[in-house]
Amino acid sequence: MSDTSYLDWPFFEDHHRALARDLDAWCHANLPAIVDAEGAHDNVDDTCRTLVKVMGDAGWLRYAVPKAYGGVHENLDVRSLALIRETLGRHSGLADFAFAMQGLGSGAISTFGSHELKQAYLPDVASGKKIAAFALSETDAGSDVAAMQTWLERAGDGFVANGSKTWISNGGIADFYTLFARNGKDGKKLSAVVVDKDCDGFSIADRIDVIAPHPLGTLSFDECKIAADRQIGNDDEGMKIALGTLDIFRTTVGAAALGFARRALDEATERAVNRQMFGATLSDLPIAQERLAEMALDVDASALLVYRSAWVKDVKKTRVTREAAMAKLYATDQAQLVIDKAVQLFGGLGVTKGVKVEELYREIRALRIYEGASEVQKIVIARQHLQDNMK
């Protein structure tokens, strides 16, 4: 049983506490039949489609869009998003992925899109009828967004896009992609548009296999035709839109890592209490107690940073560039360490396929890279710190 005492922290309101408990119960009742079914991780496309559908039917995806378009809250509530990702992450990395991409993939529309654009996409995101994706990264422009080469130009009554994107989550199964590209082939600024999967000139160039299977792909844009009403915001606002979207969802990456770490601590604790060795249990050994103490400390410290960031965004309604970077950096890096210690406490069983801590070991690694690698978060934190102290 995971520790839930953090729900009594002052960061949360009663509806947040109810959300966490209700979702946890739903996960216990519904997720094993999907994510633990034979072949579920061998065909992640179908598994993710199923997860999006069942989460839409159950109403959980309503937290990923604003109330006016089928959501729960007037605006995206980061504490709710973080609690959902932590809870889903504790149960299933694939379920967390499916939920997260509905929010991130449509987040720019929710925050910066016109009413017409929101109405065209967000209700179907909330119901699970449409799968969303966020197309930002390129081969030579991952964390360095300014280095991207994909470009847009106006053509007739719309746009034409050329270039490619890679490492795109839901690449190959999404119904639409939020695309960020240079405004003009030689442009220095970015614009954002929505590309439907059936747009002329759009294709999936490749699918990518990674150590923790997820739908991932490379997108190709070859004179891809996009209607003018699919633009998000105005010309040259793409960087602001991308960073504003990440400002909301980066905190939730830390929350997912927190869920992975909390599950690893639960698994390690159960193993330590029940594993007999040297005439006692593993938990009787001082070295095992030391490891469990370190893991518990890192879990709580991560939770404080994650929910501090979410609270500041929701309540203070300010930019949380520094807070979100700290939350993502610390929670993902420490989750890697927590999970590694859990694997060590399991011994040889810990690296055996089918054991939960082995799955977590593979799942956590990507979180230290996507939505800004750990090294980039340190740059963000340092720059913000210097800026705040040079006023």
C-alpha positions as CSV (number, residue, x, y, z in Angstrom):
1,M,0.0,0.0,0.0
2,S,1.5,3.3,-1.1
3,D,1.9,6.2,1.4
4,T,-1.0,8.7,0.9
5,S,-0.2,11.0,3.7
6,Y,1.1,13.6,1.2
7,L,-2.6,14.2,0.2
8,D,-3.0,16.0,3.5
9,W,-0.4,18.6,2.5
10,P,-1.8,22.2,2.1
11,F,-1.0,22.1,-1.6
12,F,-4.3,20.3,-2.2
13,E,-8.0,20.9,-1.9
14,D,-10.6,18.3,-1.1
15,H,-11.4,17.6,-4.7
16,H,-7.8,16.8,-5.4
17,R,-7.7,14.3,-2.6
18,A,-10.9,12.7,-3.9
19,L,-9.5,12.6,-7.4
20,A,-6.3,10.8,-6.3
21,R,-8.3,8.2,-4.3
22,D,-11.0,7.6,-6.9
23,L,-8.4,7.2,-9.7
24,D,-6.3,4.8,-7.6
25,A,-9.4,2.6,-7.1
26,W,-10.2,2.8,-10.8
27,C,-6.7,1.8,-11.7
28,H,-6.8,-1.2,-9.5
29,A,-10.1,-2.3,-11.0
30,N,-9.4,-1.6,-14.7
31,L,-5.8,-1.4,-15.7
32,P,-4.5,-4.9,-15.1
33,A,-6.8,-6.4,-17.7
34,I,-5.4,-4.0,-20.2
35,V,-1.7,-3.5,-19.5
36,D,-1.0,-7.0,-18.1
37,A,-2.9,-8.8,-20.8
38,E,-0.9,-11.2,-23.0
39,G,0.8,-9.2,-25.8
40,A,-0.1,-5.8,-24.3
41,H,3.5,-4.6,-24.5
42,D,4.2,-6.3,-27.8
43,N,1.5,-4.2,-29.5
44,V,1.7,-0.9,-27.8
45,D,-0.3,0.9,-30.5
46,D,-3.4,-1.1,-29.8
47,T,-2.9,-1.0,-26.1
48,C,-2.5,2.8,-26.1
49,R,-5.6,3.2,-28.3
50,T,-7.5,1.0,-25.7
51,L,-6.2,3.1,-22.8
52,V,-7.2,6.3,-24.4
53,K,-10.7,5.0,-25.0
54,V,-11.3,3.6,-21.5
55,M,-9.8,6.7,-19.8
56,G,-12.1,8.8,-22.0
57,D,-15.1,6.7,-21.2
58,A,-14.3,6.9,-17.5
59,G,-14.0,10.7,-17.6
60,W,-10.3,11.0,-16.7
61,L,-9.3,12.7,-19.9
62,R,-11.7,15.5,-19.1
63,Y,-8.9,16.8,-16.8
64,A,-6.7,17.4,-19.9
65,V,-8.9,20.1,-21.5
66,P,-10.7,23.2,-20.2
67,K,-14.3,23.0,-18.9
68,A,-15.9,24.9,-21.8
69,Y,-14.8,22.1,-24.2
70,G,-15.7,19.1,-22.1
71,G,-13.2,19.4,-19.2
72,V,-13.5,19.5,-15.5
73,H,-11.8,22.8,-14.5
74,E,-12.2,26.3,-16.1
75,N,-8.5,26.1,-17.0
76,L,-6.0,23.3,-16.9
77,D,-5.4,22.5,-13.2
78,V,-1.8,21.4,-12.9
79,R,-2.3,19.8,-9.5
80,S,-5.0,17.5,-10.9
81,L,-2.8,16.7,-13.9
82,A,0.2,15.9,-11.6
83,L,-1.9,13.7,-9.3
84,I,-3.3,11.8,-12.3
85,R,0.2,11.2,-13.7
86,E,1.6,10.2,-10.4
87,T,-1.2,7.7,-9.8
88,L,-1.2,6.3,-13.3
89,G,2.6,6.1,-13.3
90,R,2.5,4.1,-10.1
91,H,0.2,1.6,-11.8
92,S,1.4,1.6,-15.4
93,G,3.9,3.6,-17.4
94,L,1.9,3.0,-20.6
95,A,-1.3,4.4,-19.0
96,D,0.6,7.4,-17.8
97,F,2.0,7.9,-21.3
98,A,-1.5,7.6,-22.9
99,F,-3.0,10.2,-20.6
100,A,0.0,12.6,-20.7
101,M,0.0,12.8,-24.5
102,Q,-3.7,13.7,-24.6
103,G,-2.8,16.7,-22.4
104,L,0.5,17.7,-24.0
105,G,-0.6,17.1,-27.5
106,S,-3.6,19.4,-27.2
107,G,-2.2,21.7,-24.6
108,A,-1.2,24.4,-27.0
109,I,-4.7,24.4,-28.4
110,S,-6.2,24.6,-24.8
111,T,-4.0,27.5,-23.9
112,F,-3.5,29.5,-27.1
113,G,-6.0,28.3,-29.7
114,S,-9.0,30.1,-31.0
115,H,-12.5,29.1,-29.9
116,E,-13.1,27.5,-33.3
117,L,-9.9,25.4,-33.0
118,K,-10.7,24.4,-29.4
119,Q,-14.1,23.3,-30.4
120,A,-12.8,21.3,-33.4
121,Y,-10.4,19.2,-31.2
122,L,-10.7,19.4,-27.5
123,P,-14.1,17.7,-27.0
124,D,-12.8,14.7,-28.9
125,V,-9.6,14.7,-26.8
126,A,-11.7,14.7,-23.6
127,S,-13.8,11.8,-24.8
128,G,-10.9,9.8,-26.2
129,K,-12.2,9.9,-29.7
130,K,-9.1,11.6,-31.0
131,I,-5.5,10.9,-30.0
132,A,-3.1,13.9,-29.8
133,A,0.6,14.4,-30.3
134,F,3.1,17.2,-29.8
135,A,5.6,17.6,-32.7
136,L,8.6,19.7,-31.6
137,S,11.8,17.6,-31.6
138,E,14.1,17.1,-34.6
139,T,17.2,15.1,-35.1
140,D,19.5,18.1,-34.5
141,A,17.0,20.1,-32.5
142,G,15.8,18.3,-29.4
143,S,16.3,20.5,-26.4
144,D,17.7,23.2,-28.6
145,V,14.4,24.3,-30.0
146,A,15.9,27.3,-31.8
147,A,17.9,24.9,-34.0
148,M,14.9,23.3,-35.7
149,Q,14.8,23.3,-39.5
150,T,11.2,22.3,-40.4
151,W,9.5,25.3,-41.8
152,L,6.1,26.8,-42.8
153,E,5.2,29.2,-45.5
154,R,1.9,30.7,-46.5
155,A,0.4,29.3,-49.7
156,G,-3.0,30.3,-51.0
157,D,-5.5,30.3,-48.2
158,G,-3.3,28.2,-45.9
159,F,0.2,26.9,-45.2
160,V,2.7,24.5,-46.6
161,A,5.1,22.6,-44.3
162,N,8.4,21.0,-45.2
163,G,10.8,19.0,-43.0
164,S,10.7,16.3,-40.4
165,K,10.2,15.7,-36.7
166,T,11.4,12.7,-34.7
167,W,11.0,11.0,-31.4
168,I,7.4,12.1,-31.5
169,S,5.2,10.3,-29.0
170,N,2.1,8.9,-30.5
171,G,3.8,9.2,-33.9
172,G,1.9,6.7,-36.1
173,I,-1.3,6.5,-34.0
174,A,-2.3,10.2,-33.4
175,D,-5.3,11.7,-35.2
176,F,-3.6,15.2,-35.1
177,Y,-0.2,16.7,-34.4
178,T,0.6,20.1,-32.9
179,L,3.5,21.1,-35.1
180,F,6.1,23.8,-34.4
181,A,8.1,25.1,-37.3
182,R,10.1,28.0,-38.6
183,N,8.0,30.8,-40.0
184,G,9.6,30.8,-43.5
185,K,12.5,28.7,-44.7
186,D,15.1,31.2,-43.4
187,G,12.9,32.5,-40.6
188,K,14.3,32.9,-37.1
189,K,10.9,32.7,-35.3
190,L,8.5,29.9,-34.9
191,S,4.8,29.3,-35.6
192,A,2.4,26.6,-34.5
193,V,-0.3,24.8,-36.5
194,V,-2.4,21.6,-36.1
195,V,-1.7,18.9,-38.7
196,D,-4.4,16.2,-39.2
197,K,-3.2,12.7,-39.9
198,D,-4.8,12.8,-43.4
199,C,-3.3,16.1,-44.5
200,D,-1.8,15.9,-48.0
201,G,2.0,15.7,-47.8
202,F,2.1,14.3,-44.3
203,S,3.4,10.8,-43.6
204,I,5.0,8.6,-41.0
205,A,8.5,8.1,-42.2
206,D,9.6,5.6,-39.5
207,R,8.6,4.0,-36.3
208,I,11.1,4.0,-33.4
209,D,11.7,1.2,-30.9
210,V,12.9,2.1,-27.5
211,I,13.8,0.2,-24.3
212,A,10.3,0.9,-22.8
213,P,8.0,0.3,-25.7
214,H,5.7,3.3,-26.6
215,P,4.3,4.5,-29.8
216,L,7.1,6.7,-31.2
217,G,7.8,7.9,-34.7
218,T,9.4,10.1,-37.2
219,L,7.1,12.5,-39.1
220,S,7.6,13.7,-42.7
221,F,6.2,16.9,-44.2
222,D,6.6,17.2,-48.0
223,E,4.7,20.2,-49.3
224,C,2.2,19.3,-46.5
225,K,-1.0,21.4,-47.0
226,I,-2.5,22.9,-43.8
227,A,-5.6,25.0,-43.7
228,A,-5.3,28.6,-42.4
229,D,-7.7,28.0,-39.6
230,R,-5.4,25.4,-38.1
231,Q,-2.9,28.0,-37.0
232,I,-2.5,28.3,-33.2
233,G,-2.0,31.9,-32.1
234,N,-0.3,34.3,-34.6
235,D,2.8,34.2,-36.8
236,D,6.0,34.1,-34.8
237,E,4.4,33.1,-31.6
238,G,5.5,29.5,-31.8
239,M,8.3,29.7,-29.2
240,K,6.0,31.4,-26.7
241,I,3.4,28.7,-27.3
242,A,5.8,25.9,-27.0
243,L,7.4,27.2,-23.8
244,G,4.0,28.1,-22.3
245,T,2.7,24.6,-22.9
246,L,5.8,23.1,-21.4
247,D,5.5,25.4,-18.5
248,I,2.3,23.5,-17.6
249,F,3.3,20.0,-18.5
250,R,6.9,19.8,-17.4
251,T,5.8,19.7,-13.8
252,T,3.7,16.6,-14.6
253,V,6.8,14.8,-16.0
254,G,8.2,15.0,-12.5
255,A,4.9,13.7,-11.2
256,A,5.1,10.6,-13.4
257,A,8.6,10.0,-12.2
258,L,7.4,10.3,-8.6
259,G,4.8,7.7,-9.4
260,F,7.4,5.3,-10.7
261,A,9.6,6.0,-7.7
262,R,6.8,5.5,-5.2
263,R,5.9,2.1,-6.8
264,A,9.6,1.1,-6.7
265,L,9.7,1.9,-3.0
266,D,6.5,-0.1,-2.4
267,E,7.9,-3.1,-4.3
268,A,11.3,-2.9,-2.5
269,T,9.7,-2.6,0.9
270,E,7.5,-5.6,0.3
271,R,10.5,-7.6,-0.9
272,A,12.7,-6.5,2.1
273,V,10.0,-7.4,4.6
274,N,9.4,-10.9,3.1
275,R,12.8,-11.9,1.8
276,Q,14.5,-14.4,4.2
277,M,18.3,-14.3,4.4
278,F,21.1,-14.8,6.9
279,G,18.5,-16.1,9.5
280,A,16.4,-12.9,9.3
281,T,14.6,-10.8,6.8
282,L,16.3,-8.4,4.4
283,S,14.6,-5.6,6.2
284,D,16.5,-6.5,9.4
285,L,19.8,-5.7,7.7
286,P,21.2,-2.2,8.4
287,I,22.3,-1.7,4.8
288,A,18.8,-2.5,3.5
289,Q,17.3,-0.1,6.1
290,E,19.7,2.6,4.9
291,R,18.6,2.1,1.3
292,L,14.9,2.2,2.1
293,A,15.5,5.4,4.1
294,E,17.3,7.0,1.2
295,M,14.5,6.0,-1.1
296,A,11.7,7.3,1.2
297,L,13.6,10.6,1.5
298,D,13.9,11.0,-2.2
299,V,10.3,10.2,-2.8
300,D,9.1,12.8,-0.3
301,A,11.5,15.5,-1.5
302,S,10.4,14.9,-5.1
303,A,6.8,15.2,-4.1
304,L,7.4,18.5,-2.3
305,L,9.0,20.0,-5.4
306,V,6.4,18.6,-7.8
307,Y,3.4,19.8,-5.9
308,R,5.0,23.1,-4.9
309,S,5.4,23.8,-8.7
310,A,1.8,22.8,-9.4
311,W,0.4,24.9,-6.6
312,V,2.3,28.0,-7.7
313,K,1.0,27.6,-11.2
314,D,-2.6,27.0,-10.1
315,V,-2.9,29.4,-7.2
316,K,-0.4,32.2,-7.9
317,K,-1.1,31.9,-11.6
318,T,2.5,32.9,-12.6
319,R,5.1,31.4,-14.8
320,V,6.8,28.5,-13.1
321,T,9.8,28.1,-15.4
322,R,12.2,27.7,-12.4
323,E,9.8,25.6,-10.2
324,A,8.9,23.3,-13.0
325,A,12.5,22.8,-14.0
326,M,13.5,22.0,-10.4
327,A,10.6,19.6,-10.1
328,K,11.4,17.7,-13.3
329,L,15.1,17.6,-12.8
330,Y,15.0,16.4,-9.2
331,A,12.1,14.0,-9.5
332,T,13.3,12.3,-12.6
333,D,17.0,12.0,-11.5
334,Q,16.1,10.8,-8.1
335,A,13.5,8.3,-9.4
336,Q,16.3,6.8,-11.5
337,L,18.3,6.3,-8.2
338,V,15.3,5.0,-6.2
339,I,14.5,2.5,-8.9
340,D,18.1,1.4,-9.2
341,K,18.2,0.8,-5.4
342,A,15.0,-1.3,-5.7
343,V,16.5,-3.4,-8.4
344,Q,19.6,-4.0,-6.2
345,L,17.4,-5.0,-3.2
346,F,15.7,-7.6,-5.5
347,G,19.0,-9.0,-6.6
348,G,18.9,-11.2,-9.7
349,L,15.1,-11.1,-9.7
350,G,15.3,-7.4,-10.2
351,V,16.7,-7.7,-13.7
352,T,14.3,-10.5,-14.7
353,K,11.8,-9.6,-17.4
354,G,8.2,-9.5,-16.1
355,V,9.2,-8.2,-12.6
356,K,7.9,-4.8,-11.9
357,V,11.1,-3.1,-10.9
358,E,12.8,-4.3,-14.1
359,E,9.9,-2.6,-16.0
360,L,10.3,0.6,-14.0
361,Y,14.1,0.5,-14.6
362,R,13.4,0.8,-18.4
363,E,10.4,3.2,-18.0
364,I,12.2,5.9,-16.0
365,R,15.2,6.5,-18.3
366,A,13.4,8.5,-21.0
367,L,11.9,10.9,-18.5
368,R,15.3,12.4,-17.8
369,I,15.5,13.3,-21.5
370,Y,12.1,14.3,-22.9
371,E,10.6,17.8,-22.4
372,G,14.1,19.1,-21.7
373,A,17.0,16.9,-20.6
374,S,18.3,17.1,-17.0
375,E,21.3,19.1,-18.2
376,V,19.0,21.6,-19.9
377,Q,16.9,22.0,-16.7
378,K,20.1,23.0,-14.9
379,I,20.7,25.7,-17.4
380,V,17.1,26.9,-17.1
381,I,17.4,27.0,-13.3
382,A,20.8,28.8,-13.3
383,R,19.6,31.4,-15.8
384,Q,16.4,32.1,-13.9
385,H,18.4,32.3,-10.6
386,L,20.9,34.8,-12.1
387,Q,18.1,36.8,-13.7
388,D,16.3,37.1,-10.4
389,N,19.4,38.2,-8.6
390,M,20.5,40.8,-11.1
391,K,17.4,43.0,-11.0
